[in-house]
Amino acid sequence: MLLLPPLLKAYDGLARVDPLVSSLREPIGRCANWDRRTSADSVATALAIFWGNALVDLKGAQAREADEPV
């Protein structure tokens, strides 16, 4: 998935005292260690799907206005 490296980089860029670090540690760890295989019981797959959907909700209109793929 092309969007995972920027997500992992953004997490790594957080200040260690940022409360997001501790709350995101487990889900980011799952995404970082994901073998990119999908299955009905893959937590990492679910996280990636939910995150992708959130990005579309957040930035989809801007992408469409800029004539970029959503």
C-alpha positions as CSV (number, residue, x, y, z in Angstrom):
1,M,0.0,0.0,0.0
2,L,1.5,3.3,-1.1
3,L,0.0,5.2,1.8
4,L,1.6,3.3,4.6
5,P,5.1,4.7,4.4
6,P,3.9,8.4,4.9
7,L,1.7,7.3,7.8
8,L,4.6,5.5,9.5
9,K,6.9,8.4,8.8
10,A,4.4,10.8,10.4
11,Y,4.1,8.6,13.4
12,D,7.9,8.4,13.8
13,G,8.0,12.2,13.6
14,L,5.7,12.7,16.6
15,A,7.3,14.0,19.7
16,R,7.6,11.1,22.2
17,V,5.7,13.1,24.8
18,D,2.7,13.5,22.3
19,P,-0.2,11.6,23.8
20,L,-0.9,10.2,20.3
21,V,2.3,8.1,20.5
22,S,1.0,5.8,23.2
23,S,-2.5,5.6,21.8
24,L,-1.3,4.8,18.3
25,R,1.6,2.5,19.3
26,E,-0.3,-0.8,18.8
27,P,-2.2,0.0,15.6
28,I,0.9,1.6,14.0
29,G,2.9,-1.5,15.0
30,R,0.4,-3.7,13.4
31,C,0.5,-1.7,10.2
32,A,4.3,-1.5,10.2
33,N,4.6,-5.3,10.6
34,W,1.8,-6.1,8.2
35,D,2.7,-8.6,5.5
36,R,0.3,-6.9,3.1
37,R,-1.8,-10.0,2.9
38,T,-5.5,-9.7,3.4
39,S,-7.9,-12.0,5.2
40,A,-11.2,-11.8,7.0
41,D,-9.4,-11.9,10.4
42,S,-6.5,-9.6,9.6
43,V,-6.5,-6.7,12.1
44,A,-3.9,-4.8,10.0
45,T,-6.1,-5.1,6.9
46,A,-9.1,-3.7,8.8
47,L,-6.9,-0.8,10.1
48,A,-5.7,0.0,6.6
49,I,-9.2,0.0,5.3
50,F,-10.6,2.2,8.0
51,W,-7.7,4.6,7.7
52,G,-8.1,4.8,3.9
53,N,-11.8,5.5,4.3
54,A,-11.1,8.2,6.8
55,L,-8.6,9.8,4.4
56,V,-11.3,9.8,1.6
57,D,-13.7,11.4,4.0
58,L,-11.2,14.0,5.1
59,K,-9.5,14.8,1.8
60,G,-11.7,13.3,-1.0
61,A,-13.4,16.6,-1.9
62,Q,-10.1,18.4,-2.2
63,A,-8.7,15.6,-4.4
64,R,-11.7,15.7,-6.7
65,E,-11.5,19.5,-6.9
66,A,-7.8,19.2,-7.9
67,D,-8.7,16.5,-10.4
68,E,-6.5,14.0,-8.6
69,P,-7.4,10.4,-7.8
70,V,-9.2,10.0,-4.5
